[in-house]
Amino acid sequence: MTGTEILHIFEYDQWAINTLLDAVEQVPTDDARKDMGTSFQSLHGTLLHILRGQMVWLSRWKGVPARLPEPNEISTADLRGRWRDLYNELFDHIRPLTHEQLHSNFAYRDPTGKDWSHPLYQQIEHLAFHSMYHRGQVVTLLRQLGQTPPHTDLIVYYRMQMSHAAGSAQ
């Protein structure tokens, strides 16, 4: 496994996030920030949690401090641009990774100050699954707000890729 091979996980993640953002951008701001009694209070808060988590992990891997946006300094509409920039950085960081780098332990300190060390590929997988988990919460919040959420299953993404490939082959 190399960085180029693992990038498909984040290509899917980027597609799923953008697909959800298409739906979220239709939700009035007051509803998007309404406290729904969830772990991150609101639709906006849950999306921001996903973004901030991705920013923290990427910063760790790059060895730089994370500059995290606070909930009130970023609008739901601003999330798309932040994610675009983040995915560009993420792809640039992961793409050149070798099999050896991905399978080597990478040490980091969690927010509580505890030190950990795991193979880098496990941290990358965690980041992808963390995003997927919370995207499921976003879908539930959209339903609770009376919206119809989009389908972001991996198989839907693969089907879309197949359709595009078939279309470009003609």
N, C-alpha and C positions, 0 to 999 in steps of 0.2 A: 504494500500500500504506500502511495506517495501523496504529497499534498495535492497534486493535480487530481488524483483519483478521489480524494475525500471531498473535493470542492462540490461535487454534485449534491451533497447534503445541504450545503448552504445556498446553492442555486435554487433548490426546492424551497428552502426556508425563506429566501428572498421573494420568490413567487408567492408563497403562502402569506407572508406578511403584507405584500402589496395588494393581494386579493382581499385580505381583511380590511386594509386601509381604505380600499375603494368603498366598502360597505360602511365603515366607521365614519368616513367623511360625509355621509348622508345624515348622520345623527346630529341633532341640534347640540350645540356646545353645552348647554345646561344639562342635557341628558347624558352626554359623554362624561361629564364630571360629577354626576349625581352619585352620592354614596349609596352603593347597592349592598353594603354589609359584607363585602368580600375581603379577601386578604389585602388587596391593594385599593380598597374602597370603590373604585369606579372603573369604567371602561378605559378612560384615559390613563388612570393610575396603573392598570394592568398592562397596557401597552408600554407605558413608560418603564415599568419594571422589566419587561422583556428587553427593551432597548438598553437600559442601564446595565443589566446583567451581561449582555453581549459586549458592552463597552468595557466593563470591568475585566472580563476574561481576556479580551484582546489586549488591553493595556498590560495585564500581567505578562502575557506572552512576549510583548514587545519590550517589557522592562521600563515602562514609563508610567507616571501617575495617571489615573483615570480622572478625566474632567467630566463629571456627571451633571446633566441638567436637572434642576429642581422642578417639581411638578408645575409650579406657577410661572416658570420662565420659558416653558415650551408649550405651544398649542398643539392640539391634535393634528392640525393641518401641517405643522412644522415637522412632525414625526417622519413623514415620507422622505424629506430631504436629509434628515439626520441619518435615517437608515441607509439611504443611497450612499452617503459618504462612508458610513461604517462598513457596509458590504464591500465597497471598493478597497478599503484598508484590509479587511478580513481576507478577501481573495488574494490581495498582494502579499499578505503575510503567510498564508497557508500554501499557496501554489508551489513555491520552491522547496517546501519541506520534503526531505527524503524519508525513505522507510526507516532508516536508523534514527533520524530525529523524531519521527512520530512515535517510535517505540521506546525512546529514552525517557527516563523519569524527568519531570519538570517540577521543581520545587516552587511553592508559593505560600503566602500567608493569607488566611481567610480574614473576613472583617472582624472576627472576634480576637484576632492575634495568634491563632493556632497555625503552626506550620504543617504543611502537607507536601507530599510528593507522589505523583502518579504519572504513568506514561502519558505523553502529550496527546496521543490519539484518544485516550479515555476522557480527557478534559474537553476535547473538541466534540466528542460524541455527547458528553453531558450538556454542552452548550446548545447543541441542536435539539436534544430531547427536552431541555428546559423550555426552550422556545415553543416547542410543540405542545407541551403540557399547558402552558399559559395561553396559547392560541385557542385551545379548547375552552378555557374560561371566558375568553373574549366572545366566542360563539354563543355561549350560554348567556352572557350579559346582553348581547345583541338581541337574543330571543326575549329576554326579560324586558327589554326596552321596546318590544313590539316590532322589531326588525326581522327580516329574513336574512340570515347569514349565508355567505357563499360556501360552497364546498371546497375545502382545501386539503382533502385527503391526498396522500402521495400518489395513489393510482390515478386520480384526476389529473395531477400534474404530468404523470407519464403518458396518459391518453392525449393530453394537449400537445406534448412533445412529439408524439407519433403523428398527430394530425398536421402539425407544422412541417415535419419531415416529409410526409406524404405530399403536402401541398407544394413544397419547394422542389420535390422530385419531378413534378409534372411540368 
